[in-house]
Amino acid sequence: MGGTVSGQEDAANLLEVRGLTKIFGSLTACDHINLEIAKGEIHALLGENGAGKSTLVKMLFGSLEPYSGEIFWNGEPVRITSPGVAKKLGIGMVFQHFSLFEALTAAENIALSLDDGSPISSIAAKARALSYSYGLPLDPNSLVGDLSVGERQRIEIIRCLLQTPQLIILDEPTSVLTPQEADKLFETLLRLRDEGKSILYISHRLEEVKRICDRATVLRHGKVVGHCNPREETASSLARMMVGNEVQAVVREPAKGIEQAPVLLEVRNLSRKPATPFSIPLRDISLSVRAGEVIGIAGVAGNGQGEFFESISGEVRQHERGSVRIRGKDAGDLSITGRRLLGAAFVPEERLGHGTASNMKLSENLLLTRHATDGKAFVGSGGSVKAGAVYAAAQRIIKEMDVRKSAPDPEASALSGGNLQKFIVGRELDRNPAVMVVNQPTWGVDAGAAAHIRQALIELARRGSAVLIISQDLDELFEVSDSIAVMHNGTLSQPMPIAEASFEKIGLLMGGAETGHQEQTLETA
C-alpha cells in the first residue's frame, strides 16, 4: 500500500493552515494550528475528544469562521465563509452522522446538494456510473429508508465525489461498516489517493489509520502536538501522542462460574412489528445474560439494534409481560422507570435529545434519570429537590469519568460528543446497577476514554452484574465480551463464546450469512 506521497516531500501542498485559532467564550478550541496536506495523500487527523478536530474541519469546510489565522489553497490565501465556498474551491466532506431524507431516493438526496440544475435522470445515471467505477455499487432509484447504513454511506461518498473535490474530509467513516465493507472503502480511498486526490481522515480506530494513512497530525487540547508517519508507529504510541501518557490496556479476565450464575436479564421470544415504514421488525429474539457476564451484540447499524434496545429499556412496552425479565421478574409491560427500579440501567445510542436534554445542565439531566431510583438522596419530603446532593453526585461522575468541560455544571449541548458520552455512561455506572444495557458505549470517544469505559463495564460485570453491549465496533466487542451474538434483519444469532469467535465469522453473520452456512463455516475453519 505504498502511497504516492512518499518521495513527494517537495511537492506543493494542496491545503495549508497557519495559526488557525477559534475561541468560544473562555475556551480556545483551536490554538494557532498549523497543518499541511499534500496533493495525493491520505492525512490522518488524530486527537482525543475535545482536542479540536471537529472545530478545525468545520473551519476548513466553512461551517465556522476562524478567530484568526490563514488558510491557503494551492498556495493562495482563501477565506472559506460557507460550505458553498468550500465546495467551489474543491473541498468535500462526509460527516459521521448522515444528512439524508429517508422518504427520498438516493438520486433525489444527491440532487439536493448539487447546484447544476440537472434532471434527476441525469444525476441518477452519473451516480450509478461513478458508484460502480469506484467499487461502491449503488441503485440511485432506491429509497434511502430501505437501505442499510453501509449503503447510505455510499450515497454520502458518491454525493461528495460528484462535486469533483480535490480534498475529501472523512469523519469516522468506518464506524457503521462491517469489516468487509470497511475493506472496500479502504480500496476506494487508496484509488482516490492514487488519482491525485487528498483525503483528511478522522478516526479513533488507530489500526486502520496505520493501514491507509500516509501522514498524521495529532491534536491535544486544541494544539498540534506532533506529526508522524503512522505506519512507523504502533497503535499504543499513537494513542500516547493523543492523550499525553500511556493508555491503560483493557484487561478482561475470563469469567468464572457463569454457567451456574443466575440469569439477571432474559429476553424470551421477543417479536415486534415495525413502528414506521422504515423500522425493522424484531423476530422471535431470545437471549439470557447471567450475573458476571458481558454479552456483545454485533451488527451493521439499521438491522434492529435500536428497536431491540427500545424493547429492553421500556421505551416501547411489550404486550407479553414475560418477553423481558429483569432479575427474575416479568418486566415486558413496565416503563423505563419501572425497569430501573428493578435494578436496570440503560445508555441509548443518541447522546443529545435521547440520552440527555440538550439545554439542561448535567446535574439536571442526572436528576431526570435518577429521581425515582435515588429518591431519598435527591428529593426531600414534599417533593423538594436536594440541589446540593444532585450537584455533588454530578461532580463525582465528572471526576470519575474525566469529563472535560468549560464550566462547573454546563448544559449537555456545551460538551463535545465524547465527553457527553463519558458523562452518560458514568451516570449509569454510578448506580452500580444489577443489569446494564449500553448501545454504542464508545462511539466517537477517544482511545483513553474508550479504554476507561470498557474497563468499567467489565469490572461492573465481574462484581456480579449482567452487562449487554450493543456495538458496531468489533474491536470493542472482542475486547470486552465473553460471548458475541449478531443481529441481522431483526433476528439474533446464538451467542458465540469469544474463544470461538473471529472477525471473519462475525463479519459473515453481520453481512447476512445464513445460520446453516455459518455453522458449516465454523466446522471447516
C-alpha positions as CSV (number, residue, x, y, z in Angstrom):
1,M,0.0,0.0,0.0
2,G,2.8,2.4,-0.8
3,G,1.4,6.0,-1.0
4,T,2.1,8.5,-3.7
5,V,3.1,10.9,-1.0
6,S,6.4,9.0,-0.4
7,G,9.1,10.9,-2.1
8,Q,6.9,13.9,-2.5
9,E,8.2,16.0,0.3
10,D,9.0,18.9,-2.1
11,A,5.6,18.7,-3.8
12,A,3.2,21.7,-3.4
13,N,0.6,21.4,-0.7
14,L,-3.0,21.3,-1.7
15,L,-4.1,22.9,1.6
16,E,-2.0,24.7,4.3
17,V,-3.3,26.2,7.6
18,R,-1.2,28.7,9.5
19,G,-2.0,29.8,13.0
20,L,-5.7,28.9,12.8
21,T,-7.5,29.8,16.0
22,K,-11.1,29.5,17.2
23,I,-12.3,30.8,20.5
24,F,-15.7,30.1,22.1
25,G,-16.1,32.4,25.1
26,S,-13.3,31.4,27.5
27,L,-12.5,28.2,25.6
28,T,-9.8,28.2,23.0
29,A,-11.0,25.2,20.9
30,C,-8.2,25.6,18.3
31,D,-5.0,27.3,19.3
32,H,-2.7,28.5,16.5
33,I,-2.9,25.3,14.5
34,N,-0.6,24.6,11.6
35,L,-1.4,21.9,9.1
36,E,-0.2,20.9,5.7
37,I,-1.9,18.4,3.4
38,A,0.0,17.4,0.3
39,K,-1.6,16.6,-3.1
40,G,-2.3,12.9,-3.4
41,E,-2.0,11.8,0.3
42,I,-4.3,10.4,3.0
43,H,-3.6,12.5,6.1
44,A,-4.9,11.4,9.5
45,L,-6.2,14.0,12.0
46,L,-5.9,12.4,15.4
47,G,-6.8,13.6,18.9
48,E,-8.9,12.7,22.0
49,N,-12.4,14.1,22.5
50,G,-12.3,17.9,22.8
51,A,-8.9,18.1,21.2
52,G,-10.3,20.5,18.5
53,K,-10.7,18.1,15.5
54,S,-14.3,18.9,14.8
55,T,-13.8,22.6,15.2
56,L,-10.8,22.5,12.8
57,V,-12.6,20.7,10.0
58,K,-15.7,22.9,10.4
59,M,-13.4,25.9,9.7
60,L,-12.0,24.1,6.7
61,F,-15.5,23.3,5.4
62,G,-16.9,26.8,6.1
63,S,-19.3,25.8,8.8
64,L,-17.3,28.0,11.3
65,E,-15.1,31.1,10.7
66,P,-11.8,31.2,12.4
67,Y,-11.0,33.9,15.0
68,S,-7.5,34.3,13.5
69,G,-5.1,32.6,11.2
70,E,-4.8,31.9,7.5
71,I,-5.9,29.1,5.1
72,F,-4.0,28.6,1.8
73,W,-5.4,26.6,-1.1
74,N,-3.0,25.7,-3.8
75,G,-0.6,28.2,-2.4
76,E,-3.2,31.1,-2.5
77,P,-4.8,32.6,0.6
78,V,-8.6,32.0,0.8
79,R,-11.5,32.8,3.1
80,I,-13.9,29.9,3.5
81,T,-17.1,31.6,4.7
82,S,-19.6,28.8,4.0
83,P,-19.8,25.2,2.8
84,G,-20.7,26.5,-0.6
85,V,-17.4,28.4,-0.8
86,A,-15.6,25.2,0.3
87,K,-17.3,23.1,-2.4
88,K,-16.4,25.6,-5.1
89,L,-12.8,25.5,-4.0
90,G,-12.8,21.7,-4.2
91,I,-13.4,20.7,-0.6
92,G,-15.9,18.0,0.1
93,M,-16.9,16.4,3.5
94,V,-18.6,13.2,4.5
95,F,-19.9,13.7,8.0
96,Q,-20.1,11.0,10.7
97,H,-23.9,11.5,11.1
98,F,-25.6,11.3,7.7
99,S,-27.9,14.0,6.4
100,L,-30.3,12.1,4.2
101,F,-34.0,12.1,3.8
102,E,-35.4,8.6,4.2
103,A,-38.5,9.2,2.1
104,L,-36.5,10.3,-0.9
105,T,-34.4,8.2,-3.3
106,A,-30.6,8.2,-3.4
107,A,-30.6,10.3,-6.5
108,E,-33.1,12.8,-5.0
109,N,-30.9,13.2,-2.0
110,I,-27.8,13.7,-4.2
111,A,-29.6,16.3,-6.3
112,L,-30.4,18.4,-3.2
113,S,-26.6,19.1,-2.7
114,L,-25.9,19.8,-6.4
115,D,-26.3,23.3,-7.9
116,D,-26.2,22.5,-11.6
117,G,-30.0,22.0,-12.1
118,S,-29.5,18.7,-13.9
119,P,-32.6,16.5,-14.2
120,I,-32.9,13.6,-11.7
121,S,-32.5,11.1,-14.6
122,S,-29.1,12.6,-15.5
123,I,-28.0,12.7,-11.8
124,A,-29.1,9.1,-11.3
125,A,-27.1,8.0,-14.4
126,K,-23.9,9.8,-13.2
127,A,-24.3,8.5,-9.7
128,R,-24.7,4.9,-10.9
129,A,-21.7,5.1,-13.2
130,L,-19.5,6.7,-10.6
131,S,-20.5,4.3,-7.9
132,Y,-19.6,1.2,-10.0
133,S,-16.4,2.9,-11.2
134,Y,-15.2,3.1,-7.6
135,G,-16.5,-0.3,-6.5
136,L,-19.3,1.2,-4.3
137,P,-22.4,-0.1,-6.2
138,L,-25.5,2.0,-5.6
139,D,-29.0,1.9,-7.0
140,P,-29.8,5.6,-7.3
141,N,-33.6,4.9,-7.6
142,S,-33.8,3.1,-4.2
143,L,-35.5,4.7,-1.2
144,V,-33.0,5.7,1.5
145,G,-35.3,4.3,4.1
146,D,-34.9,0.8,2.6
147,L,-31.1,0.9,2.6
148,S,-28.6,-0.4,5.1
149,V,-26.3,2.1,6.8
150,G,-23.4,1.0,4.7
151,E,-25.4,1.7,1.6
152,R,-26.4,5.1,2.9
153,Q,-22.7,5.9,3.5
154,R,-22.1,5.1,-0.2
155,I,-24.7,7.8,-1.1
156,E,-22.8,10.3,1.0
157,I,-19.5,9.4,-0.6
158,I,-20.9,9.4,-4.2
159,R,-22.7,12.7,-3.5
160,C,-19.3,14.1,-2.4
161,L,-17.4,12.7,-5.4
162,L,-19.9,14.1,-7.9
163,Q,-18.9,17.6,-6.7
164,T,-15.3,16.7,-8.0
165,P,-13.5,17.6,-4.8
166,Q,-9.7,17.7,-4.6
167,L,-9.8,17.3,-0.8
168,I,-12.2,14.9,0.9
169,I,-12.8,15.2,4.6
170,L,-14.0,11.9,6.2
171,D,-15.2,11.9,9.8
172,E,-15.2,8.4,11.4
173,P,-16.2,6.7,8.1
174,T,-15.9,3.1,9.2
175,S,-18.0,3.4,12.4
176,V,-21.1,1.9,10.7
177,L,-19.4,-0.7,8.4
178,T,-18.8,-4.4,8.6
179,P,-15.1,-5.4,8.3
180,Q,-15.8,-6.4,4.7
181,E,-17.4,-3.0,3.9
182,A,-14.5,-1.2,5.5
183,D,-12.0,-3.1,3.3
184,K,-13.9,-2.0,0.2
185,L,-13.9,1.6,1.5
186,F,-10.1,1.4,2.0
187,E,-9.7,0.2,-1.6
188,T,-11.7,3.2,-2.8
189,L,-9.7,5.7,-0.7
190,L,-6.4,4.3,-1.9
191,R,-7.6,4.6,-5.5
192,L,-8.7,8.2,-5.0
193,R,-5.3,9.0,-3.5
194,D,-3.5,7.4,-6.4
195,E,-5.6,9.6,-8.7
196,G,-4.1,12.6,-7.0
197,K,-6.9,13.5,-4.6
198,S,-6.2,14.3,-1.0
199,I,-8.1,12.9,2.0
200,L,-8.2,14.2,5.5
201,Y,-9.1,11.2,7.6
202,I,-10.5,11.4,11.2
203,S,-10.8,8.2,13.1
204,H,-10.3,6.8,16.6
205,R,-9.5,3.4,15.1
206,L,-5.8,3.5,15.1
207,E,-5.1,0.3,13.3
208,E,-6.9,1.5,10.2
209,V,-5.0,4.8,10.4
210,K,-1.8,2.8,10.4
211,R,-3.1,0.8,7.5
212,I,-4.1,3.5,5.0
213,C,-2.7,6.9,6.1
214,D,0.5,8.4,4.8
215,R,0.9,11.1,7.5
216,A,-0.8,12.1,10.7
217,T,-1.2,15.3,12.6
218,V,-2.0,14.9,16.3
219,L,-4.0,17.5,18.3
220,R,-4.2,17.8,22.1
221,H,-6.2,20.4,24.0
222,G,-6.6,22.5,20.8
223,K,-2.9,22.5,19.9
224,V,-0.8,20.5,17.4
225,V,1.5,18.2,19.5
226,G,3.1,16.2,16.7
227,H,3.3,14.9,13.2
228,C,4.3,11.4,12.2
229,N,4.2,8.6,9.7
230,P,1.6,6.3,11.3
231,R,3.0,3.3,9.6
232,E,6.1,3.8,11.6
233,E,4.1,4.0,14.9
234,T,2.2,1.4,16.9
235,A,-1.4,1.9,18.0
236,S,-0.1,2.4,21.5
237,S,2.4,5.1,20.5
238,L,-0.3,6.9,18.5
239,A,-2.7,6.8,21.5
240,R,0.1,8.1,23.8
241,M,0.7,11.0,21.5
242,M,-3.1,11.8,21.6
243,V,-3.6,11.7,25.3
244,G,-0.1,12.6,26.6
245,N,0.5,9.5,28.5
246,E,0.2,5.7,28.3
247,V,-3.3,4.4,27.6
248,Q,-4.1,1.6,30.0
249,A,-4.8,-1.6,28.3
250,V,-8.2,-3.2,28.9
251,V,-7.9,-6.3,31.0
252,R,-10.7,-8.9,30.7
253,E,-10.0,-11.9,32.9
254,P,-12.0,-15.0,31.9
255,A,-15.4,-15.1,33.7
256,K,-15.6,-18.0,36.2
257,G,-18.7,-19.9,37.1
258,I,-21.0,-18.1,34.7
259,E,-22.9,-21.3,33.8
260,Q,-24.1,-21.6,37.4
261,A,-24.8,-17.8,37.9
262,P,-28.4,-16.6,38.0
263,V,-29.9,-15.0,34.9
264,L,-30.4,-11.3,35.5
265,L,-31.6,-10.3,32.1
266,E,-33.7,-12.6,30.0
267,V,-35.4,-11.9,26.6
268,R,-37.9,-14.6,25.6
269,N,-39.4,-14.9,22.1
270,L,-39.5,-11.2,21.6
271,S,-41.2,-10.1,18.4
272,R,-42.2,-6.6,17.4
273,K,-43.9,-5.2,14.4
274,P,-42.2,-2.2,12.6
275,A,-43.4,1.1,14.1
276,T,-42.7,3.1,10.9
277,P,-42.3,2.3,7.2
278,F,-38.6,2.3,7.7
279,S,-38.3,0.4,11.0
280,I,-37.1,-3.2,11.3
281,P,-39.4,-5.8,12.8
282,L,-38.0,-8.0,15.5
283,R,-38.4,-11.7,15.0
284,D,-38.6,-14.2,17.9
285,I,-35.5,-13.0,19.8
286,S,-34.3,-14.9,22.8
287,L,-31.3,-14.1,25.0
288,S,-30.1,-14.7,28.5
289,V,-27.4,-12.7,30.3
290,R,-26.1,-14.0,33.6
291,A,-24.6,-12.4,36.6
292,G,-20.9,-11.7,35.9
293,E,-21.3,-11.9,32.2
294,V,-20.7,-9.5,29.3
295,I,-22.6,-10.3,26.1
296,G,-21.9,-8.2,23.0
297,I,-24.4,-7.7,20.2
298,A,-22.7,-7.0,16.8
299,G,-24.3,-5.9,13.7
300,V,-24.4,-3.2,11.0
301,A,-26.5,-0.3,12.1
302,G,-30.1,-0.4,11.0
303,N,-30.7,-4.1,11.5
304,G,-32.9,-3.8,14.5
305,Q,-30.5,-2.8,17.2
306,G,-32.4,0.4,18.0
307,E,-35.7,-1.5,18.2
308,F,-34.1,-4.2,20.4
309,F,-32.7,-1.5,22.8
310,E,-36.1,0.2,23.0
311,S,-37.8,-3.1,23.8
312,I,-35.4,-3.9,26.6
313,S,-35.3,-0.4,28.1
314,G,-39.0,0.0,28.2
315,E,-39.2,2.9,25.7
316,V,-41.5,0.5,23.9
317,R,-43.5,-1.8,26.1
318,Q,-44.5,-5.4,25.2
319,H,-47.9,-7.0,25.3
320,E,-46.3,-10.2,26.7
321,R,-45.0,-9.3,30.2
322,G,-42.6,-12.3,30.2
323,S,-40.9,-11.3,27.0
324,V,-38.4,-9.3,29.1
325,R,-37.4,-10.4,32.6
326,I,-35.1,-8.5,34.9
327,R,-33.8,-10.2,38.0
328,G,-36.4,-12.9,37.6
329,K,-39.4,-10.6,37.4
330,D,-41.6,-10.0,34.4
331,A,-40.9,-6.5,33.0
332,G,-42.2,-6.5,29.5
333,D,-45.1,-4.2,30.3
334,L,-43.1,-1.9,32.6
335,S,-42.0,1.6,31.8
336,I,-38.3,2.7,31.8
337,T,-38.7,3.9,35.4
338,G,-40.3,0.5,36.4
339,R,-37.4,-1.3,34.9
340,R,-34.8,1.0,36.5
341,L,-36.5,0.3,39.9
342,L,-35.8,-3.4,39.3
343,G,-32.1,-2.5,39.1
344,A,-31.5,-2.0,35.4
345,A,-29.6,0.9,33.8
346,F,-29.7,2.0,30.1
347,V,-27.4,4.0,27.9
348,P,-29.0,4.9,24.5
349,E,-27.1,5.4,21.3
350,E,-28.1,9.0,20.7
351,R,-26.5,11.3,23.2
352,L,-28.4,14.5,22.7
353,G,-32.1,14.5,22.8
354,H,-32.2,10.9,23.9
355,G,-29.5,10.3,26.5
356,T,-29.7,13.9,27.7
357,A,-31.9,17.0,27.3
358,S,-29.5,19.3,25.4
359,N,-30.5,22.6,27.0
360,M,-30.4,21.3,30.6
361,K,-27.3,21.2,32.9
362,L,-25.5,17.9,33.6
363,S,-26.9,17.9,37.2
364,E,-30.4,18.4,35.9
365,N,-30.0,15.6,33.4
366,L,-28.8,13.4,36.3
367,L,-31.9,14.2,38.2
368,L,-34.1,13.4,35.2
369,T,-32.9,9.8,35.0
370,R,-32.4,9.0,38.7
371,H,-35.1,10.9,40.6
372,A,-37.0,7.6,41.1
373,T,-34.1,5.3,41.9
374,D,-32.3,7.8,44.1
375,G,-35.4,9.4,45.5
376,K,-34.4,9.9,49.1
377,A,-30.9,11.1,48.2
378,F,-32.1,13.6,45.7
379,V,-35.7,14.5,46.6
380,G,-36.8,15.6,50.1
381,S,-40.1,15.4,51.8
382,G,-42.8,17.3,50.0
383,G,-41.0,16.8,46.7
384,S,-38.3,19.5,47.1
385,V,-35.1,18.8,45.2
386,K,-31.9,18.5,47.1
387,A,-29.9,20.6,44.7
388,G,-26.7,20.3,46.6
389,A,-26.8,16.5,46.6
390,V,-27.6,16.3,42.9
391,Y,-24.8,18.7,42.1
392,A,-22.3,16.7,44.2
393,A,-23.3,13.5,42.5
394,A,-22.8,15.1,39.1
395,Q,-19.4,16.3,40.1
396,R,-18.4,12.9,41.4
397,I,-19.3,11.4,38.0
398,I,-17.5,14.2,36.1
399,K,-14.3,13.4,38.1
400,E,-14.6,9.7,37.9
401,M,-15.1,9.7,34.1
402,D,-12.7,12.7,33.4
403,V,-15.3,14.7,31.7
404,R,-13.7,17.8,30.1
405,K,-15.9,20.9,30.3
406,S,-15.7,24.7,30.2
407,A,-18.0,25.4,33.2
408,P,-18.6,23.6,36.5
409,D,-22.1,22.4,35.5
410,P,-22.6,23.1,31.8
411,E,-25.6,22.3,29.6
412,A,-25.3,19.0,27.9
413,S,-25.0,20.6,24.4
414,A,-21.9,22.5,25.6
415,L,-19.8,19.3,25.8
416,S,-18.1,17.5,22.9
417,G,-19.8,14.3,21.9
418,G,-17.1,12.1,23.5
419,N,-17.2,14.0,26.8
420,L,-21.0,13.9,26.9
421,Q,-20.8,10.1,26.3
422,K,-18.4,9.7,29.2
423,F,-20.9,11.5,31.5
424,I,-23.9,9.5,30.3
425,V,-22.1,6.2,30.8
426,G,-20.8,7.3,34.2
427,R,-24.2,8.4,35.3
428,E,-25.5,4.8,34.9
429,L,-22.3,3.1,36.3
430,D,-22.6,5.3,39.4
431,R,-25.7,3.4,40.4
432,N,-23.8,0.1,40.3
433,P,-26.8,-1.5,38.6
434,A,-27.6,-5.2,38.5
435,V,-28.3,-5.0,34.8
436,M,-26.6,-2.6,32.4
437,V,-27.6,-2.3,28.7
438,V,-25.5,0.0,26.6
439,N,-26.0,0.9,22.9
440,Q,-22.7,2.1,21.3
441,P,-20.8,2.7,24.5
442,T,-17.7,4.4,23.0
443,W,-19.0,5.8,19.6
444,G,-16.9,8.9,18.9
445,V,-14.8,8.5,22.1
446,D,-11.0,8.8,22.1
447,A,-8.7,5.8,22.9
448,G,-8.1,6.7,26.5
449,A,-11.8,7.4,27.4
450,A,-12.8,4.3,25.4
451,A,-10.4,2.1,27.4
452,H,-11.8,3.6,30.7
453,I,-15.4,2.9,29.7
454,R,-14.7,-0.6,28.5
455,Q,-12.8,-1.5,31.7
456,A,-15.6,-0.1,33.8
457,L,-18.2,-2.2,32.1
458,I,-16.0,-5.3,32.5
459,E,-15.5,-4.6,36.2
460,L,-19.2,-4.0,36.7
461,A,-19.9,-7.5,35.3
462,R,-17.2,-9.1,37.4
463,R,-18.8,-7.6,40.5
464,G,-21.9,-9.6,39.7
465,S,-23.9,-7.5,37.2
466,A,-25.2,-8.6,33.8
467,V,-23.9,-6.4,31.0
468,L,-25.3,-6.3,27.5
469,I,-23.4,-4.2,25.0
470,I,-24.7,-3.3,21.5
471,S,-21.9,-2.0,19.3
472,Q,-20.8,-1.6,15.7
473,D,-17.2,-1.7,16.8
474,L,-15.9,-5.2,16.5
475,D,-12.6,-4.4,18.1
476,E,-14.6,-3.2,21.1
477,L,-16.8,-6.3,21.3
478,F,-13.8,-8.6,21.1
479,E,-12.1,-6.7,23.8
480,V,-14.9,-6.7,26.4
481,S,-17.3,-9.6,25.6
482,D,-17.5,-13.1,27.0
483,S,-19.7,-14.0,24.1
484,I,-20.9,-12.3,20.9
485,A,-24.3,-12.6,19.2
486,V,-25.1,-10.9,15.8
487,M,-28.2,-9.0,14.9
488,H,-29.2,-9.1,11.2
489,N,-32.5,-8.0,9.8
490,G,-34.3,-8.2,13.1
491,T,-33.1,-11.6,14.1
492,L,-30.4,-12.5,16.7
493,S,-27.9,-15.4,16.4
494,Q,-26.9,-17.6,19.2
495,P,-24.1,-16.1,21.3
496,M,-20.7,-17.4,20.3
497,P,-18.1,-17.8,23.0
498,I,-15.3,-15.3,22.5
499,A,-12.7,-18.1,22.3
500,E,-14.5,-19.5,19.2
501,A,-15.2,-16.1,17.5
502,S,-13.2,-14.4,14.8
503,F,-13.6,-11.2,12.8
504,E,-14.3,-13.2,9.7
505,K,-17.0,-15.4,11.4
506,I,-18.8,-12.4,13.0
507,G,-18.4,-10.3,9.8
508,L,-20.1,-13.0,7.8
509,L,-23.1,-13.1,10.1
510,M,-23.2,-9.3,10.1
511,G,-23.4,-9.4,6.3
512,G,-26.4,-11.8,6.4
513,A,-24.8,-15.3,6.2
514,E,-27.3,-18.0,6.9
515,T,-27.0,-19.8,10.2
516,G,-26.6,-23.1,8.5
517,H,-23.9,-21.8,6.2
518,Q,-22.2,-20.2,9.2
519,E,-22.2,-23.5,11.1
520,Q,-20.6,-25.2,8.2
521,T,-18.0,-22.4,8.0
522,L,-17.2,-22.8,11.7
523,E,-16.8,-26.6,11.3
524,T,-14.4,-26.3,8.4
525,A,-12.5,-23.2,9.6
